[in-house]
Amino acid sequence: MSDDLIILLITGLAAGLLGGLLGIGGGVVLMPVLRFVVGLAPAEAAGTCVVAVFFTTLGGGIKHYRLGHVAIRGLWPVILAGVLSTLVFSVLFLFLARRGRWLDFGIGCVFVLIALRMIWDAALNRSGEPGPAATTAPTITGSNTRKTILGVVAGILPGLFGIGTGAVLVPGFSYLLKTPIKVAIGSALVCFCANALISAVMKYAQGYVNLGLALPVCLGCLAGSQLGAAINHR
């Protein structure tokens, strides 16, 4: 049990560090450990993962807000659409929860697509900052229609699979809404925090959260996200 506790703390720290630094939820680190090291069933791993992801986004989002990386006024269409989308897909999660192979397959496909996108960007030499440099007053331009669509898409992953949506929000803010990269990362964490909260509450109510395992991971996520956000600022 002590070995599992140490593993979970270190995993949470790593996931939080990545979340605060890059604006992702950390599910790409958390899910494999919960599934294949700790040995949770797919649905329980997804539910426990999204609780930890919430604490990553909470800690990272607050830190980025204090550092001036969050344009809160322009985020409401993304947040509201994301919350509604997460609610809908959290209900659909019950269908996948009873079919563990499908859930594993869906999560695996998401991870593969994220990896392929990163490889593609690197091959095209687009791995640098895609947006303009950050300004003193963070702003997010773009129509409310684009923001709403982005929010709806962003709510699918946490609702249906219990994993992060930073791989959707950060490029969406940066490429689609032409947002400076640091503002894109900070704003993505704030938006995803709302999505993760809804998903975590739904999955806890559905009985797919292991609170005993989630606690050490959440503590690591909170600490790591603070450190990651500070490194991002520098």
N, C-alpha and C positions, 0 to 999 in steps of 0.2 A: 504493500500500500504506500509506503514511504517513497519507493522508487517511482510509482505512478504520480505521486504528488509533485515530486521534483520535475518529472517529465512535463506535467501539465503546466506548472509554473513557467518553465523555460519556453514551452510552446506558446503560452499566452504572452510572454515577454516579446518573443520573436514576432508574433502576429501583430501585437500592438505597435512595435517598432516600425514594421512595414506600413501599418495603417496610418500612423502619424506622419510618416515620411512621404508616402506615395498616394495617400487618399483611398486605400483599399480597405476592405473589412478584415482581411486576414484569413478568410475561409480557406484559401489555397494552402495555408499552413495548418490550420486547425483541423479541417475535415480528414485528411489522411491520418493524422495522429489519433483522432477519436475513433476512426473506423478500424485501422489496421494495427495500431499499437495498443490502445486501450481495449479495442474489441467491441465497440458499441454496434448495435444494429443500425442500418442506414437511416431510418426515421429518427431514432433517438440521437444519433450523431448529428443530424441536421438541426434538430431542435436545440441541443446543447450548444452547437456551434453558433447559432444565431444569437443566443444569449450573450456569449463571449464577444461576438462581433459588435453587439450593441455597446458594450463597455469600451471597446476599441474606438468606435466612432464618437462616443460620448466624451471620452478623455481627449482624443485628438481634436474633435470639433471645438471644444471649449478652449483648448490651447491655441488653435489657429485663429479663433475669434479674438482672443486677447492679443494675438500678434498682428491683427489687422488684415487677415487673409480671407475674411468672409464677407460677402456682399449680401447681407441678410434681406434687404428690401426687395431684391430681384429674385429671391428664391421661392416665394410663396406658391407660384403655379407649379413648380417642380415638386415641392414638398406635399402639397395637397393631392396632386395627381398620383404621386408615389404612394401615399398612405392608402388611397382608395384602391390602387392596383394591388398593393400588398395584401389588403384585406381579401380581395377576390381570390388571389392565387394562394393565400393561406388556407382558404376553404378547399380549393382544389388539391392542396397538399395531402389531404386525407385519402384521396384516391391513390396517390403514389406511395403513401406511408404503408399501405397494406401490400404493396408490391415492391419489395426491397430492391430487386434486380433493376427494375425500371428507374428507381430513384438513384441508384449507383450509376446507372448508364447515363442518365440525364446530367448529373453532376460531373461525371467524367467528360462528357461532350463539351460542357461549358468550359472546363479547364483546358481542354485541347484547343478550343476556338480561341481562348485568350492567349495561349502559347503561340498559336499560328499567327495571330495578329502581331504579337511582339516580334516574332521572327521576320514577318513580312516588312514591318517598319524598319527593322534593323537592316534588312537586305536592300531597302530603298534609301538607306541612310537618313531615316526620318526619326531617329531615336533621340534627337535633341529636343529642346523646348519647342513645342508646336505653336504656342501662343505668344503674344507680345509680352514684353517685360511688365512686371507688376508695377502699379502706380500707388501713390500714397492713399488714394481713396478707392477702395475696391469696388468695382461695378461689374454687373453682368448685363450685357446687351442682348438683343434678340427678341423676337415676338413671343407673346404669351402662348401662342399655338405651339411653337417649337419647344418651349419650356414644358408645356403640358405633355407633349408626346414623349419628351425625354423622361419626365417623371413616371409616366405609365410604363415605359420599357424598364426603367430602373426598379420598379416594384415587383417585377416578375421573379427575379432570382432569389431575393430573400423570402418572398412568399411561397414560392413553389419548391425551392431547394434548400433554403436556410443558409445560403452563402452570400458573400458580399457582392455589391454591384458597383464598386469603384471602377472596375474595368469598363463599365458603361458610362458612369457619370463624369469621370475625369476627362476622357476623350470627348464626350458630348459637350461639356462646358468649353473645353479648349478649342475643338475643331468646329463644332456646330454653332456655338454662341460667341466664339472669338474671345474667350476669357483668358487673362494672364494665368500662367501655369500654377503659381502659388495660390491664387484666388480660386482656380478650378479645383485644386486639391482640398483646400479648406472648406469650400462650399459643398463639395461632394460629400465630405464627412458629415456635415450638418444635415444635409438632405437624407443621407443614408441612415443617420441616427434615428430619424423618425420612422423610416421603413423597418429598421431592425427592431425597434421597440414594439411596433405593431406585430411583426412576425413572431417575436419572442413571447409576447403575451398570448397570442393565438396558439402557438405550439405548446406552451405550458398548459393552457386550458385543455388542449387535445391530449395531454399526457405524454408528450415526447421530449421532455426536458429532464436531464439528470442533474439536479441542483448540487449534489455532492461533488460531482466532477466539474461542474461549471464554475464553482466558487474559486478554486485556485487558478483556473484559466483566466477568469475575469480580473483577478488581482494582478496577474501578469500583464494582461491587456491594458489595464489602466496605467500601470507604470511605464510600459513600453511605448504607449501612444504619446505620453508626455515627452519622452525622450526623442521619439521620431519627429514630432512636430518642432521641437527645438532645433534638431539637426536640419530639418527642412528650411527653417527660417535663416539659418546661417549659410 
